[in-house]
Amino acid sequence: MKRLPLKSLAAATLLALATQSATAVDRSTPREARTLFEQAVKYMEANGPDRAFAAFNDRSGQFVRKDLYVFVIDDKGVYQASGAAPEALVGLTVLNTTDAAGNPLFREMIDSTRVTPEATVRYMWLNRLTNKVEPKVSYVRKIGGYVLGVGYSAPRASADDARAMLERAVALARSEGHVKAAAAFNDRRGGFVKDDLYVFMVNLDSGKFEAMGMNPALSDTDASGLADAEGHKIVAEMIEKLKSADAATVDYVWRNPVTNRVEKKRSYVRREGGSLIGVGHYVE
């Protein structure tokens, strides 16, 4: 596991206190996290901040379930509640704390909920049950001057997940056209970027990216010369394979945007009109 930055390490160390009494239970599902999130929002709206904070900080209470807990920060990035480790975290300023990938997750939570009352934030964080840094997804909502959240540990995407997203991407490009599809693929808050899955699209004639879900800034830049960490020109290989087939599979090594590590990856690509559309998953 790659070392965490100092700010991340400090936060993760504090959260590790919560693992001391954790027992082996099943992982919570996104639906369970969503249910707890909605219940916590209703409770805080009905009972006010002070009573809500007391309930959320009660590690034996109704708002701590399996590996799920409620957290609340104020608009200055100070913890007001955390079912993970209230004795260590409440009162701690985490506005500039980053996750294992260097993302300022708390600042993102605050900024996102200024634009819209509710948002979803993805980052790398400590799982209290496994004591490992893992991908995490949190639902967050602004309530007055506070941001309330509940997060769940996100599983690594599978081959079936990648193929399913690719099918949806191809269907969208076919029905709505490539311009609209590219916009959807480049929307990092949309339905074509999920944890470590994202869609990329390359023009077969120019060899340029038309869309790159994890880094939309690469759109309209050269893709054909792109090489992986081992020097293989992966997009050129994809294009070559699609000259004689409608679909292909390419294996390479690539940085996982969730773990921030270079890992083995397998991408499934399809030829749709004059474009290559692909989705890949990381192989353990």
Number of C-alpha atoms within 10 A of each C-alpha: 8 10 8 17 14 12 16 23 16 13 20 21 13 17 22 19 17 20 18 11 8 14 12 9 10 9 17 16 16 16 10 16 24 17 12 22 25 14 14 23 20 13 16 18 13 11 11 13 19 11 12 21 21 16 22 26 24 18 18 11 12 13 23 19 17 16 24 23 26 25 27 27 26 19 19 14 21 18 22 25 28 29 28 26 21 24 14 17 20 19 14 14 16 20 20 15 21 23 24 27 20 15 16 17 21 24 17 17 27 25 13 18 19 15 9 10 14 17 20 17 18 23 26 25 26 21 23 24 19 14 17 14 20 20 23 19 22 22 20 25 25 23 18 12 11 20 25 26 29 27 28 25 25 22 13 17 16 15 16 10 15 22 18 12 21 25 14 13 25 23 14 17 20 13 10 10 13 20 12 12 22 25 16 21 27 26 19 17 14 12 15 23 19 20 21 21 23 26 27 25 30 28 22 24 9 15 20 20 24 28 28 24 26 22 14 18 12 16 19 16 14 16 22 20 12 12 16 14 12 9 10 15 16 20 23 17 15 26 23 13 18 19 11 9 11 12 17 18 16 15 18 18 20 18 15 19 18 20 20 14 14 14 17 15 17 19 21 19 27 24 23 18 14 12 22 24 27 27 26 26 24 23 14 7
